[in-house]
């Protein structure tokens, strides 16, 4: 679900790390699906160097996790 958006969100989070904007696991970028029903967000507490697009979490706007094995940021 939302694989392209997961890639964009993951890469954007990695750019934060590369550019020195975030430290440790603090801070994140999220993205909203085109239909505006879901948000993709970095998982909480995951090291930036170890995360991939598959680790991104899909939530709805009632904060229900729709897809993902981690807790959302």
C-alpha positions in Angstrom: 0.0 0.0 0.0 1.3 3.4 -0.9 4.8 2.1 -1.9 5.9 5.2 -3.9 4.9 7.5 -1.0 6.8 5.3 1.5 9.9 5.6 -0.7 9.5 9.4 -0.9 9.0 9.7 2.9 11.9 7.4 3.7 14.3 9.2 1.4 13.2 12.6 2.7 13.9 11.4 6.3 17.3 10.2 5.2 18.0 13.6 3.7 17.3 15.2 7.1 20.1 13.0 8.5 22.5 13.7 5.7 22.0 17.4 6.1 22.4 17.4 9.8 18.9 18.5 10.6 18.1 15.6 13.0 20.0 13.8 15.7 19.7 10.2 16.9 16.1 9.2 16.1 14.5 12.7 16.7 12.5 14.4 14.0 10.7 13.1 10.9 9.0 13.9 7.6 5.6 12.5 6.7 3.5 12.5 3.6 -0.2 12.4 2.8 -1.7 10.1 0.2 -3.2 11.7 -2.9 -6.8 10.7 -1.8 -6.0 12.4 1.6 -7.1 9.4 3.5 -3.7 8.3 4.9 -0.4 9.5 6.1 2.9 7.8 5.8 5.3 8.5 8.6 8.7 7.3 9.9 8.5 4.8 12.7 9.3 5.9 16.2 12.7 5.2 17.6 14.2 3.6 14.4 17.7 4.5 13.5 17.8 6.5 10.3 20.8 4.4 8.9 18.9 1.2 9.4 15.4 2.1 8.0 14.0 1.4 4.6 10.7 2.3 2.8 9.3 -1.0 4.1 9.6 0.3 7.7 7.4 3.4 7.0 4.0 3.3 8.8 0.7 4.1 7.2 -1.9 5.7 9.5 -5.3 7.1 9.0 -6.3 10.5 10.4 -7.9 8.9 13.4 -4.4 7.7 14.3 -5.1 4.0 13.5 -2.1 2.1 12.1 -3.3 0.7 8.8 0.0 -0.8 7.8 3.4 -1.2 9.4 5.2 -3.3 12.0 6.4 -0.3 14.1 4.7 2.4 16.1 4.4 5.7 14.2 6.4 8.7 15.2 
